[in-house]
Amino acid sequence: MTPRVTELVNHDASLVSRRCWSDPYVYELEKRAIFGRAWLFLGHESQIRNPGDYVQAYMCETPVILSRGEDGGLYANVNSCTHRGLPVCRSDHGNTKRFVCPYHNWSYSVDGNLVTIPQESEVQNKPDKSKLGLKRVPRVESWRGMVFGSFNEEIESLEDYLGDMRFYLDAFFERFPGGIEFLGAPHRWTINANWKLPVENQLGDVNHGAFLHSAIIPREAQDLIAELGHSVVPRPGHGATFRLMPKDAPIEDVAWGMEGMGGIFGGDEVQSYLKEVQAQAVERVGDIRARMKGLTYGVYPNLSFLWSNTSFKVSHPRGPGRVEYWSWAVVPADAPDHIKKILRTNYNSFFGPGGMLEQEDSEVWIQQFAGSNIDFADDHPYYYGLGLGEEKSHPDLPGLVSVTANEFYARQFFTRWRDELLAVEGSL
């Protein structure tokens, strides 16, 4: 039986049906209501610095080429030939003058315009090539080098979409005079789980660390999260968790990266660099954000950022029960190369398909999805009511704020999710 959206999430989002993760009809609604309308992360400008540079991306299950045009502009086009639909780009990244279909050699410029049709020289009825370019993503915008695209021509600007989430992202981005850069291609792996499970985990669920990751994360680290941790929803669907360190905390306790492999095993030079960055933080981002020691961030619908291990992640749906997970290592753009290399060790040790923490998370998401498909359990929804109604405003932090144990970040996500699905329900 096809579910009604109002049956999936109750009025305050404290009860969420298991079918939200497992039902094929729900997934089809998501593709149109969310992924067809939202701003979706495509890549970072550090990946496409020069004219002709490109990387492949996805918008839900739609393959997209993000490129730097000859005019220096940013372009995103669906990777499908206008003639017979084949992919015109076969490499994950690179630099080119043309994208060429292997079937009939139709060729396209880097910005997606059709340039040549070899067969048209043999016919009299020649097509108008100006109307046969690649399907263009109508909205492409960049903020702090982060490039997003949307199929919704009427969507609000990217800055407005992010809203107060920019305040929290800048606590990291603006720490560094040169900004950030993505190192290399992403790790990619598939997980037999629903796309929302990694998103929810990274949106604000830091309290599982004391239990799931108890063999790796010291108990005192979790105690600090409980004591100093804040969970914030700047706008429904977005979220940030961080420790707000005391004003008199030693610089090594506040500095980003000191708790990771780079800070612990990187030697005096790396530790000096991290302390130097922190020493300039108040001047660059202000007192409050300088004392933020970030944990997990989320940008609706499927972008995540792990501050402590500096990785950006996108949860690409591949059906209701399968997700292709992409993860990039992120470093300060102006850090010396050898320090970037050491900092990347921090990322590789804990996250990615071989990371100690990511392996445990992935297994849990698989089991979560299996739990959403248990026969005769549809009438027993998941409980999201911890801390219901306890979130409130804060004098120095934009958005709704609470302790990290409060599940309001997930309730806000599913409230937005429910309302967006309601807007298209009945259209399939």
N, C-alpha and C positions, 0 to 999 in steps of 0.2 A: 504494500500500500504506500502510495506517495505521501510523504509527510507534509504537514503545513508548517511554515516557518514559525508561526506563533507557538507551535507545540515543541519546538526544538530548544528554545531559550525562554525561561520565564521572565516576568516583568522586571526583576532586579538582577537578572543574570546570575543568580546564586545556584540555579539548577540548569545543567546543560545536558541535553540528550546525547546518548552515545552515537546516534545517527548523524550528528554533526560531522563526525569523522569518517563514517563508513558508507553513507548512502550515495549512490551514483547520481541521483537527482539533485541532491544538495550540491554536489561537486559541479554539476552543469550550471546551477544557479550562481555559484561562486565565480565561475569563469566569466559570466556576463555582468554580474552585479559588482564584482570587486576588481578582477583583473582587467576587465574591459573598460573600467572607469577610473581607476586609481593611478597615481604616479608610481611607476615601478623602476627600481634601480637597474641601470644598464652597465655601469662601469665608472672608472675614474679617469679624469683627463690625463693623469700621468701615464696611462696605458696607450694613449693616442696623442702623443705630443706633436707629431709632424704631419703635414699634408700627405694623405695616402695611407696613414696608419689606420688599422681597424682591429676590433675584437668582436667575437661573436657573443651574443647574449640571448636571453629568453625573456619573453613577457608571457608568463604562465607557460603554455606549451608551444607558443609561437616563436620560431627562431628568428632572431633579429641580428642585423649587422650594425654595430655602432662604429662610425668612422669619422675621421677628420678630413673634410673636403679640401679641395685645392684652394678654396677661398678662406681656409682656416676655420670654417664653421663646423658645428657638430651636426651629424646626420644619423638617423636610425631608419633602416628599411627592413622590411620582411625579407628573409633569405629564401625567396621563391621566384623563379623565372616567370615573367609575364606570359611567356609562350606556352610552356608545358609544365611548369611548376617545380622543376628541379631546383635544388640548392645551387646558387651561383657562386657561393663562397664555401670552400671545403676545409680551410685551415682555421684553427681557433683564433689566431692572431697573425698579424704581419703588416706589410706595406705593399701597396699595389697601385697601378694606374687604372686597372679595369677588373671588374668581376665578370667572369665568363661562364655561361652555361655549357656544360660538357656535351649536351645533347645536339643542339643545332648552332652552338657558338654565338648566340646572342650575347652581346657584351654591354656592360653598364659602367658608367663612371662611378667614382667612389661615393658621390652623393646620391647615386641611385638612378640617374637618368639613362635611358636607353641610347646607346651610341651607334652600334652597328647591328645589322641583320644581314649576314652573308647571302642569304637566298633572295633578297629583294632585288638584286641586280638582274635576276632571271625572269621577273614578272613585271607586268605593266601596272597593276593595281598595287601601289606601294602604300604601306600604312603610315600614319602620322606618328612618328617615333616619340614626339613630345607627350603623347598620351599613353605611352606604353612603358613608362619607367616602373621600377620596383614599387610595391606598395609601401608608401612612406608612413612612418609613425608621425601623426600630425603635430604632436607637441613634444619637444625635446628641450629641456632646460638643465642648467648646471648651477650648483650652489657649493661653494668651497671645493670645487673640483669634482664633486659627486654628480654624475650625470643620470638623470631620470627621463623616462619617456612615458607617454600616455596615449591611448587610443581615443580618449575623450577630448574632443576639440574644445569643449566648453569648460573644462576643469579649471579651477582656480590656479593662480601662479604657484610654482613650487615653494617659494618662500612662505606664502600664506598656508599652503598645505602642511608644511612642517610646523608652522606656528611657533609656539614657545619651545618646541623640541630643539630649535636652533640654539637656544640658551645653553642647553646641556651638551649638544654636540660641539659647540664652540669651546667648552671647557677643555676639550682635548685638541681640536683642530687648531685653535688660536694660541695654544701653548708654544708652538714652534714658529719661528720667523718665516720659514720656508713652507709652512703647511705640511701636509702628509703626502705620501706616495704609496701606491700598491706595488709590491715586489713580485714580479713574474706573473705567470698564469695561476688561476685558482686550482686548488685541489677540488676534485669532483668525485662524488660517489653517490650511489643510490641506496636508499633505505626503504624497507617495506613498512612504511608508516604514512600517515596523513601529513600534509605540508604544515598544518597549524601546530603540530606537536613541537617541532623545533622552535617555531616562532614563539609559542607560549613560554617555553623553557627560557629562552633568551630575553623575553620581554620583562621579566621580573622575578622569576623563580630562582632565587639564589639560596633559598633555605634547604633545598635538597642536597646541597654540597656537604653538609654535616653528616649525612646518612649515605647517600649513594657514593660519594667520593671520600669517605672517611679514611681510606687507606692512603690517600695522597694528600688531602688538605688537612693541615694541623688543626686541632680543636681550637687553639687560641685564635686562629684566623677566623673561624666561624663565630667565636665569641665577640670579636671585634665588629663583625658584620651586624650581629644582634645589638651591640651596644651603640654603634655609630652609624648604622645603616639607615638609609632613607629610600623609599620607593616613591616615585613621582609619575603621575600621568599628566603631561602637559596638554594633551588633547586626546580624546578617546581613540584608542588603537596604537598610539605612541606610548613609550614608557622608558624610564631611566631608573636604575638602581645604583647607588654609590654610597661610600662612606664619607661623611663630612667630618674631616679630621679636626681635632682641637687646635685653637690658635697657637698654642705653645708646643705643638707636636714637633719633634726633631725633623729636620728636612728630609732625612733618609726614610722616615716613616710616611711622609706625605708624597714623596716623589714617585711619579708614575714609573713602573717597571722595576722598582727596587725589590719587589716581592717575587719576581720571576727569575727564570734561569739566567737572563742577561745581567740582572743586578747581583745575583748571588754568586754566579760563577764567571761573570764577564771580566773580572779583574778590576784594578783600581781605575783604569782609564774609562771603562764603561760606567762605573759608579760615579766618577767625577762628572761625566757628561750628564747623567740623569739628575744629579744634584744641581748642576748648573742650569738645566732647563727649569727645575723647580724654583730656583732662586729668582728667576725672571718671571715666574708665573703671575704674581700679584700685579706687576706692571702690565702684563699682557691681557689677563682675563679678569682681574679684580680679585678681592680677598675671598669672597665666597667660593667662586669657581676654582681658585687656586688651591683651596683646601679640599676640593672634591677628589676622591680617589675612586674612579669609576669602576663599576662591576659589569653590568649588562645594560644594553640599550636596545630599543626596538623602534623601527619606523614602519608604520602600517603600509601595506599588509604583510610583507615577507622579508624585510631587511633587518638584520641583526648586527650589533657591534659589541664585541667583547673587549672592553677597555684594557683590563689587566693583561691580556694576552694579545692585544692589538690585532684582532682579526675581524674582518667584515664577512658576513655570511648572507647568502640568499637561499631561501627555501623554494625551489622551483617545483610546482606540482607536476606529477606525471600520472594523474588519476587519483581517485579517492584513497587508494592504499599504497601509493608509491611517491617518493619525493627524491629529486636529484638535488643534492646539497652541494653548494659551491662556497668555498672559503678562501679568502685572500689574506696574506700576511701584509701588515701595514706598518710603516716606519716613518719617522720624521724625514722629510725630504732633504733637509740640509745637514743631516748627520753624516759624519765620515763613513765611507763605505765599509770599513772593517767593523765599525760599531753597528751598522745596519745588519751585517752578517751575524753578529753575536745576538742582537735583538731578535732576529728571525729564529734563532735557536729556541727562544722562549715560546714562540708560536708553535714550532714543530714538535716541541716536547709534549705539549698538553693538548693541542687541537689538530684538526685535520683527521683524515681516516685512520692514521696510526697514532694519534695523540692519546695519552693516557686517560684524559677526562672525556674526550669525544667518543671513545669506544664504549665507555659506560653509558653515556647519554644515548647513543644510538641504540643500544640494546634495550634500554628502557622505553624508547619511543616505539620500537617494534612491539614490545609487550603491551604498551598502552593501546596501540592500534588493534592488537589481537583482542584486548579486553573490550573494545568497542564493537566487536563482532560476535560476542558470545550469545548463543541462542537463548531466548526467553529472558533476556536482561534489559530489553528495550524500555521497560517500565521502571527502571532503576537508574535515574540520571546521575551524572557526576555532580558532586557538591563543590561549589565555588564560593561558599559563604563566609570563609574565615575573615574576621574583621569587618563584617558588613556594616557600612555606615560610619566607620571610624576615620576615614580619610577626610582631610580638611585643608584649608588654605594655609600658607606659610608666609611670614613677612619678607623673606629673602629669596624664596624659591617659587617660580611660577608654576601654576597647575595645582592639582590635588596631591597632597603629600601624606604619607603614613609610614609605619614601620614595614620592614621587608616581609614580615609574616602575613600581612594583610593581602588578600588575593584580589584587591580592587583593580589592579592592572589588568587581570584576566577578565573581570566582570565588565570593565570599560571596553575591552576589545570585543567581547561577544555581544555587548549591546550595540556597538557600531556594526558589527558583522550581521546581526539579526535585522537591523533597520535597513541595511543596504540590500539584503536578500529580499526583504519584503517589497522593496521598490520594483523588483522585476518578477516577483512570483506571479505565475499565471501566463508569462510570456513564452514559455517553452511548450 
